Amino acid sequence: MHEFLIAVVAFIVLVGVMVVVHEFGHFAVAKLCGVRVEAFSVGFGPRLFGVKYGETDYKVCLLPLGGYVKMTGETPEQNLSLPGSGSGTVPGTPVAYQAAERVLGENSDKNLPTSGNYESLADDPGAFTSHPRWQRMLIGVAGPVANFILAFGLMLFYFGVFNEVPKSEVTTATIEWVAPGSAAATAGLQPGDTIRQFQSVTNPDWDAINRVSALNQGQILPLTVDRGSKTVQLSLHVPPPAKNQDFDLLDAGYYPELVPGPIEVKEVEPGYPAAQAGLRDGDAIQSVDGHEFHTVQALLAYMQEGKGKPLALVVIRNGATLPPIVAHPTMIENSWKLGFAPRQIPFHHVPLPPDQAFNKAKAFCVDNSTMIFDVLGGIFTHKVAVSQLSGPVGIARMAGEAAETRGWLPKFGLAAGISLNLGILNLMPFPILDGGLIMLLLIESVIRRDINIDVKERIYQAAFVVLLVFFAFIIVNDVTKLPLFTHLKP
C-alpha cells in the first residue's frame, strides 16, 4: 500500500507538471496572438475552484490527470457553418486527457453558440479561427516546444547543480558475471570481458548497450570484446522479454561491473544465513567461491544458479582478510539470499560549469528524442514488441520507483524523458493531437481553402475511436505487467 500511494502521488505530480507546462505553451502564444482564452484548466471534468481574471477562467477540476486550454471558436461544434474555420481540436491536450475531456469536460452543448450567433463568432477578432493559419500553427506547436524547453531546463539544472557521480566507478563496459546457459554464455562472453564494439557503437557504456539491445530484440548482434591481451569477435542473440514483461538487459545473462572493489555490508539480518556464518555489519565480501563480485545483483544471480548450495566467502574486516567462512543461502521471497543489506554506492556532487552543463543537457535531450523514433521504427519493423510501450499505469510505477530511488538523477531524468515524450508524441500528424491540427492547417494552406467541417468531424470521430482503442490496449498492457500478474524474477 505504501508503494502504491507513492506511485499515485508521484504520477499525479509528474504528469500534472508536464501537462500544465504543455498547456501553458499554448496559452502564452494564444495570448500573444490575441486569441481569447476562455479557460485554463488544471485537470478536467467538473470545476472545483478557481478565479476569473479578465476573460480567462483559471480553474482546478476534479480529475487531476491533465489539463487543457479552451479558446473561443476552436472546436468543430463552435465552427459549424462558420466561414474561415480551420481548427477542430484542443491543441496540445494529450491523447487520453483530450479524449476524456471531450466526454467529461466542460466542452458540452451548454458552451455551443446558438444558431443566432454563428456569424458574430466568425467576425469575432478574438476567436481562434479568426486568426491567420500561421498563428494557429504557432499556437499548436507551442505546447510541444514548452515540453522541450522544460526537459532541457530540468537537465541543465541537474547537471549544473547536482551532477551525481559515483566516488569510484568503472567507466568501461566490463562484464562482472555471466550466467551459465544464458544467451551471453552461448555467445562466449566471460567475466572480465570489456565490450569495445557493440553493433555500430564503439566503446559503448552500459546505457548505449541497453538502448541498442532494446531496439534489436530477438536479433543477433556482432560485438567485439577485449579479453586480457586478446581481442575477440562474438555474436550475441538478444532475447526478447518474457510475456507481459518489460525488456531487461540482464535477461541476456550478463551482469555489468559498475563499481570496483568488494561488496560492502551495511547491515546483517539476525537469524539469517549471513549472520549464522559470522558476517558482521561493516564487513566487505572480497570473493565468493573464488569469484570476485562487486555488486549484489551479480552475487544474487550466482546464488540462483547454485540453487542454495553452500558458499565460501572471503571477508575483509577492519582491513584484514579473514579465513573463508561458509554460508548456506535460504529462500527469501522466491529468491536465494544470505540476509544482509549492502552499502549503497556512494555518490558525490560535481556540478558542471555552464557550458558543460549545457552540452550534457543537450546530449540527454537529443539521445532521448531520437530513441523515441528508434522505438517507433522498431515497432513497425517488428524488432520491438508493442507490449513494451507504457501508459499511465507504467508511468505511475516508474514515477514511484524514481521517487523512492536514492539520488536526483532518476527523478530529473524521468521527468525530462516524459516531457520529451509528451512533446514529440503531440507533434505526430494524427488528428486530435497538435501535429494533426498543424497538418490540417498545412493542407488548407496548400489547397487555399478550408476543409469541409463535416469532413473534419468524421476525421476527428474516427481518430477518437482509434485513440480510445489504443489507450485501452496500453492500459491493459500496463496492468498485466504489475507484479500481481507476473512471477517475481529470481
CORURMO-V845043 format. One record per residue. N is the residue number from 0. RES is the residue in one letter. PHI is phi in degrees with one decimal (999 if undefined). NEAR is the number of other ideal C-beta (glycine too) atoms within 12 Angstrom. D_FIRST is the distance of its C-alpha to the first C-alpha in Angstrom with 2 decimals. Layout:
N:RES:PHI:NEAR:D_FIRST
N:RES:PHI:NEAR:D_FIRST
//
This chain:
0:M:999:7:0.00
1:H:-59.9:11:3.82
2:E:-65.0:18:5.50
3:F:-62.6:19:4.96
4:L:-64.8:15:6.18
5:I:-62.9:23:8.63
6:A:-62.4:29:9.79
7:V:-64.2:25:10.52
8:V:-63.2:20:12.31
9:A:-62.4:30:14.07
10:F:-65.7:36:15.18
11:I:-61.8:28:16.59
12:V:-65.4:27:18.38
13:L:-62.6:42:19.66
14:V:-67.4:39:20.94
15:G:-58.4:31:22.15
16:V:-64.0:32:24.30
17:M:-57.9:43:25.60
18:V:-73.9:46:26.69
19:V:-62.1:37:28.13
20:V:-62.6:36:30.20
21:H:-58.5:50:31.28
22:E:-68.7:46:32.41
23:F:-64.0:30:34.06
24:G:-59.4:38:36.23
25:H:-60.9:47:37.49
26:F:-60.5:35:37.90
27:A:-63.0:25:39.91
28:V:-71.2:33:42.30
29:A:-60.4:40:42.75
30:K:-62.8:25:43.80
31:L:-62.3:16:46.12
32:C:-84.4:28:47.72
33:G:85.1:22:48.25
34:V:-82.0:37:45.93
35:R:-75.5:30:44.72
36:V:-100.3:37:40.94
37:E:-80.7:32:40.03
38:A:-151.4:37:36.29
39:F:-121.5:38:33.78
40:S:-113.9:44:30.33
41:V:-97.5:37:26.89
42:G:88.9:34:24.79
43:F:-140.4:38:26.57
44:G:95.7:27:27.24
45:P:-60.8:18:28.49
46:R:-71.3:24:29.50
47:L:-93.4:15:27.60
48:F:-160.9:15:29.88
49:G:168.8:19:32.18
50:V:-143.2:13:35.71
51:K:-95.9:15:38.82
52:Y:-124.0:13:40.81
53:G:66.3:13:43.99
54:E:-96.7:20:43.54
55:T:-113.6:25:39.79
56:D:-97.0:25:36.90
57:Y:-89.9:26:34.07
58:K:-140.0:28:31.02
59:V:-115.7:24:27.28
60:C:-109.1:31:26.18
61:L:-63.2:21:23.38
62:L:-92.9:29:21.52
63:P:-85.7:25:20.53
64:L:-118.3:38:20.72
65:G:155.9:41:24.21
66:G:173.6:43:27.52
67:Y:-160.8:45:31.19
68:V:-116.5:49:34.73
69:K:-109.1:42:37.17
70:M:-110.1:46:40.82
71:T:-61.2:35:43.87
72:G:78.0:40:45.26
73:E:-88.1:41:42.66
74:T:-86.7:41:41.55
75:P:-58.8:38:43.82
76:E:-63.7:28:44.09
77:Q:-71.1:37:45.46
78:N:-103.5:36:47.88
79:L:-56.3:25:49.38
80:S:66.9:21:53.16
81:L:-94.2:34:53.01
82:P:-69.1:19:55.16
83:G:82.6:28:53.55
84:S:-70.2:37:50.04
85:G:-145.5:42:48.20
86:S:-132.3:46:44.48
87:G:-140.0:45:42.13
88:T:-149.2:50:38.63
89:V:-81.3:51:36.33
90:P:-58.7:48:36.74
91:G:88.5:51:33.72
92:T:-67.9:45:30.93
93:P:-56.9:44:28.65
94:V:-45.1:40:28.95
95:A:-66.4:35:26.00
96:Y:-69.5:41:26.24
97:Q:-67.3:46:29.96
98:A:-59.6:34:29.89
99:A:-67.3:30:27.53
100:E:-62.7:38:29.65
101:R:-65.6:32:32.66
102:V:-93.7:17:31.09
103:L:-105.3:24:29.03
104:G:-77.2:33:30.66
105:E:-99.1:29:33.74
106:N:-83.7:32:36.19
107:S:-97.4:17:37.39
108:D:-59.2:11:40.93
109:K:-63.8:10:41.22
110:N:-94.9:21:41.41
111:L:-78.9:23:44.09
112:P:-71.4:24:47.63
113:T:-77.8:15:50.18
114:S:-60.8:12:53.13
115:G:-78.0:9:55.24
116:N:-119.0:19:53.47
117:Y:-58.9:25:52.94
118:E:-67.0:16:55.87
119:S:-65.5:19:54.85
120:L:-67.5:34:51.48
121:A:-63.7:26:53.36
122:D:-89.8:17:55.57
123:D:-73.0:27:52.80
124:P:-66.3:19:52.83
125:G:-88.8:26:49.22
126:A:-74.2:37:47.98
127:F:-55.7:47:46.10
128:T:-81.3:40:48.72
129:S:-83.4:31:51.61
130:H:-97.6:32:50.91
131:P:-58.0:20:52.23
132:R:-61.2:32:50.20
133:W:-65.2:18:49.88
134:Q:-69.9:27:48.14
135:R:-65.6:40:45.74
136:M:-64.5:34:45.02
137:L:-60.4:29:44.33
138:I:-62.5:43:41.88
139:G:-65.2:47:40.17
140:V:-83.6:32:39.93
141:A:-64.9:37:38.89
142:G:-62.4:48:35.19
143:P:-58.0:41:34.81
144:V:-61.8:32:37.03
145:A:-60.8:36:34.78
146:N:-67.3:42:31.86
147:F:-64.7:34:34.14
148:I:-64.0:25:35.18
149:L:-62.3:36:31.62
150:A:-59.8:40:30.74
151:F:-64.7:33:33.94
152:G:-63.7:28:33.48
153:L:-61.4:36:30.01
154:M:-73.3:39:31.34
155:L:-63.5:31:34.58
156:F:-64.7:26:32.75
157:Y:-60.9:31:30.64
158:F:-69.5:35:33.75
159:G:-83.1:26:35.87
160:V:-113.0:21:33.59
161:F:-106.7:26:31.20
162:N:46.9:27:32.21
163:E:-71.0:27:30.29
164:V:-128.4:22:32.47
165:P:-58.0:24:31.99
166:K:-62.9:16:34.58
167:S:-145.2:18:35.85
168:E:-146.1:24:35.15
169:V:-96.7:22:36.79
170:T:-87.5:18:38.08
171:T:-99.0:23:39.30
172:A:-85.8:35:37.52
173:T:-99.0:36:38.17
174:I:-90.7:42:36.68
175:E:-89.2:40:35.32
176:W:-151.5:38:34.83
177:V:-121.4:34:35.66
178:A:-73.1:32:34.12
179:P:-58.8:20:36.99
180:G:80.0:15:37.45
181:S:-82.8:27:35.32
182:A:-61.5:31:36.70
183:A:-65.3:38:37.34
184:A:-65.9:25:39.29
185:T:-62.2:21:41.24
186:A:-72.2:32:42.15
187:G:98.2:23:43.58
188:L:-69.7:38:41.24
189:Q:-135.3:27:41.27
190:P:-56.0:30:39.46
191:G:96.0:25:41.17
192:D:-64.4:34:42.12
193:T:-115.3:33:41.84
194:I:-78.7:43:41.45
195:R:-103.0:25:44.18
196:Q:-142.9:26:44.16
197:F:-127.9:38:41.38
198:Q:54.6:24:42.82
199:S:-100.7:16:44.35
200:V:-96.0:26:42.43
201:T:-94.1:16:44.46
202:N:47.0:21:42.92
203:P:-74.8:29:39.36
204:D:-96.0:24:36.28
205:W:-70.1:30:33.12
206:D:-64.4:23:31.70
207:A:-65.6:25:34.89
208:I:-63.0:37:34.80
209:N:-63.6:28:31.26
210:R:-65.2:28:32.32
211:V:-65.1:35:35.54
212:S:-64.0:41:33.93
213:A:-63.1:32:31.27
214:L:-89.1:35:34.21
215:N:-134.4:34:36.25
216:Q:-63.0:35:34.06
217:G:81.1:24:36.37
218:Q:-99.3:24:39.29
219:I:-103.2:20:41.51
220:L:-113.2:32:41.74
221:P:-77.8:23:44.50
222:L:-149.4:41:43.77
223:T:-122.5:29:45.89
224:V:-126.7:35:44.98
225:D:-92.1:24:46.80
226:R:-129.6:22:47.22
227:G:66.9:11:49.23
228:S:-96.2:6:52.45
229:K:-106.9:15:52.09
230:T:-112.4:16:50.64
231:V:-120.2:23:49.24
232:Q:-95.2:18:48.71
233:L:-135.0:32:45.91
234:S:-133.2:22:44.08
235:L:-115.9:38:40.37
236:H:-85.5:26:38.84
237:V:-83.7:38:35.45
238:P:-72.0:30:33.35
239:P:-69.7:26:31.33
240:P:-68.2:25:27.60
241:A:-65.1:18:26.62
242:K:-56.4:15:25.76
243:N:64.0:21:22.46
244:Q:-119.8:25:22.07
245:D:-78.3:31:22.62
246:F:-65.2:31:25.79
247:D:-138.2:23:25.61
248:L:-56.8:34:28.78
249:L:-67.5:33:28.09
250:D:-62.1:29:28.63
251:A:-74.1:41:32.31
252:G:94.6:34:32.21
253:Y:-119.0:45:33.24
254:Y:-117.2:38:31.33
255:P:-75.8:37:32.30
256:E:-88.5:30:33.75
257:L:-95.0:29:32.00
258:V:-136.9:29:33.33
259:P:-83.6:21:36.39
260:G:86.0:26:36.62
261:P:-76.7:29:34.92
262:I:-77.1:39:31.24
263:E:-91.6:31:30.61
264:V:-93.9:33:28.64
265:K:-87.1:22:26.48
266:E:-151.1:20:25.26
267:V:-103.8:27:26.15
268:E:-78.2:21:23.96
269:P:-60.5:14:26.28
270:G:86.1:14:27.26
271:Y:-97.0:23:26.39
272:P:-53.6:29:29.18
273:A:-61.1:39:29.48
274:A:-67.4:24:30.13
275:Q:-63.6:22:32.41
276:A:-81.5:30:34.41
277:G:104.5:21:34.98
278:L:-70.7:38:32.79
279:R:-126.6:26:32.10
280:D:-58.6:20:30.09
281:G:92.6:20:32.02
282:D:-68.3:34:33.68
283:A:-129.3:30:34.11
284:I:-90.0:43:34.29
285:Q:-77.6:29:37.38
286:S:-154.7:26:37.60
287:V:-131.0:38:36.37
288:D:53.1:24:39.15
289:G:87.1:14:41.22
290:H:-94.8:29:38.73
291:E:-87.9:27:37.71
292:F:-107.5:36:34.03
293:H:-115.1:35:32.68
294:T:-132.2:34:28.99
295:V:-64.3:33:26.48
296:Q:-58.3:29:25.70
297:A:-68.4:33:29.32
298:L:-62.6:37:29.45
299:L:-61.6:32:26.49
300:A:-62.4:37:28.35
301:Y:-63.4:37:31.48
302:M:-67.7:36:29.90
303:Q:-65.3:29:28.59
304:E:-66.6:27:32.19
305:G:-76.8:25:33.50
306:K:52.9:17:31.32
307:G:93.7:20:31.27
308:K:-67.8:17:34.85
309:P:-59.9:22:35.77
310:L:-119.1:35:35.62
311:A:-96.9:22:38.29
312:L:-103.1:41:36.84
313:V:-98.2:28:39.15
314:V:-116.4:35:37.70
315:I:-104.8:25:38.87
316:R:-129.9:23:38.67
317:N:55.7:12:40.16
318:G:87.2:12:42.06
319:A:-108.4:12:43.64
320:T:-86.5:18:43.05
321:L:-90.4:22:42.59
322:P:-60.5:13:43.87
323:P:-56.5:21:41.41
324:I:-113.9:29:38.87
325:V:-109.4:22:37.45
326:A:-121.2:36:33.77
327:H:-112.5:25:32.49
328:P:-57.2:33:29.11
329:T:-125.7:25:26.72
330:M:-80.2:19:24.12
331:I:-128.8:21:20.57
332:E:53.8:14:17.73
333:N:64.5:15:20.49
334:S:-145.3:23:22.26
335:W:-74.4:28:25.29
336:K:-142.0:30:24.62
337:L:-102.9:43:26.51
338:G:91.3:29:23.83
339:F:-140.5:37:24.34
340:A:-101.5:21:22.63
341:P:-78.8:33:24.98
342:R:-76.3:24:26.08
343:Q:-68.1:21:24.87
344:I:-61.4:27:27.68
345:P:-71.9:19:29.29
346:F:-117.1:21:29.81
347:H:-140.0:15:32.22
348:H:-91.0:19:32.97
349:V:-129.0:20:36.16
350:P:-56.5:20:36.51
351:L:-91.9:24:38.94
352:P:-64.1:14:42.01
353:P:-52.0:15:41.91
354:D:-67.5:13:43.80
355:Q:-70.7:17:41.67
356:A:-62.1:26:38.40
357:F:-61.0:20:39.84
358:N:-65.9:19:40.72
359:K:-66.8:31:37.35
360:A:-64.5:34:35.51
361:K:-64.0:22:38.02
362:A:-63.5:20:37.61
363:F:-60.1:35:33.81
364:C:-66.4:33:34.23
365:V:-65.5:19:37.05
366:D:-61.6:25:35.32
367:N:-74.0:32:32.11
368:S:-71.4:29:34.22
369:T:-67.7:18:36.45
370:M:-64.0:26:33.56
371:I:-59.9:31:32.42
372:F:-68.7:22:35.93
373:D:-62.9:23:36.00
374:V:-65.0:30:32.86
375:L:-62.7:22:34.38
376:G:-64.7:16:37.64
377:G:-64.1:29:36.01
378:I:-66.2:20:34.52
379:F:-69.7:13:37.97
380:T:-95.5:16:39.66
381:H:65.2:15:37.13
382:K:-88.0:26:36.26
383:V:-124.0:32:32.63
384:A:-74.7:24:30.64
385:V:-59.9:20:29.35
386:S:-64.4:26:26.05
387:Q:-79.1:28:25.56
388:L:-71.1:29:25.11
389:S:-119.3:29:21.72
390:G:-113.7:34:20.83
391:P:-57.0:34:18.19
392:V:-66.8:30:15.27
393:G:-63.9:30:16.76
394:I:-64.9:36:17.43
395:A:-61.7:34:13.91
396:R:-63.9:30:12.82
397:M:-65.4:32:15.86
398:A:-64.5:36:15.29
399:G:-64.4:29:11.90
400:E:-64.6:23:13.75
401:A:-64.8:29:16.72
402:A:-64.7:28:15.06
403:E:-92.6:20:13.95
404:T:-80.5:22:17.28
405:R:-66.0:17:20.12
406:G:98.3:24:22.99
407:W:-94.8:27:23.92
408:L:-60.5:28:25.17
409:P:-58.8:25:21.93
410:K:-74.2:30:21.14
411:F:-66.8:33:24.73
412:G:-64.0:33:25.39
413:L:-65.8:39:22.57
414:A:-61.3:39:23.50
415:A:-65.8:41:27.16
416:G:-63.8:35:26.70
417:I:-67.7:41:24.92
418:S:-63.1:43:27.60
419:L:-62.6:39:30.28
420:N:-59.0:39:28.83
421:L:-61.0:44:28.73
422:G:-65.9:38:32.29
423:I:-68.6:33:33.74
424:L:-63.5:38:32.23
425:N:-72.4:43:33.52
426:L:-88.5:32:36.95
427:M:-62.1:27:37.13
428:P:-76.1:21:40.15
429:F:-123.8:26:38.29
430:P:-52.2:35:38.85
431:I:89.2:45:36.27
432:L:-86.4:40:35.39
433:D:-57.1:46:37.38
434:G:-61.9:29:39.28
435:G:-66.3:38:40.33
436:L:-59.8:49:41.70
437:I:-64.1:34:43.60
438:M:-61.4:31:44.92
439:L:-64.8:38:46.32
440:L:-66.0:36:47.90
441:L:-64.7:22:49.49
442:I:-61.2:23:50.86
443:E:-63.8:29:52.30
444:S:-67.1:19:53.85
445:V:-72.3:12:55.53
446:I:-84.1:14:56.87
447:R:61.9:10:57.75
448:R:-160.0:15:56.47
449:D:-80.9:28:53.29
450:I:-71.1:32:51.56
451:N:-53.2:20:52.03
452:I:-62.3:28:49.25
453:D:-65.8:17:49.06
454:V:-64.2:20:48.55
455:K:-60.0:34:45.76
456:E:-58.1:22:44.10
457:R:-64.3:17:44.24
458:I:-62.3:27:42.87
459:Y:-67.3:33:39.87
460:Q:-63.6:20:39.22
461:A:-63.7:18:39.35
462:A:-64.1:32:37.14
463:F:-61.1:30:34.60
464:V:-65.2:18:34.44
465:V:-60.4:21:34.20
466:L:-68.2:32:31.35
467:L:-64.2:22:29.40
468:V:-64.3:16:29.92
469:F:-64.2:24:28.97
470:F:-63.7:26:25.82
471:A:-62.5:19:24.85
472:F:-61.4:19:25.59
473:I:-63.3:27:23.42
474:I:-62.6:24:20.41
475:V:-61.2:22:21.03
476:N:-62.0:27:21.62
477:D:-62.9:30:18.33
478:V:-63.4:23:16.37
479:T:-68.4:23:18.47
480:K:-88.6:32:17.50
481:L:-64.8:25:13.79
482:P:-54.6:17:13.28
483:L:-60.7:13:13.00
484:F:-108.8:16:16.60
485:T:-128.2:18:18.00
486:H:-82.3:16:19.08
487:L:-65.3:15:18.01
488:K:-74.4:19:20.99
489:P:-67.8:24:23.04
//
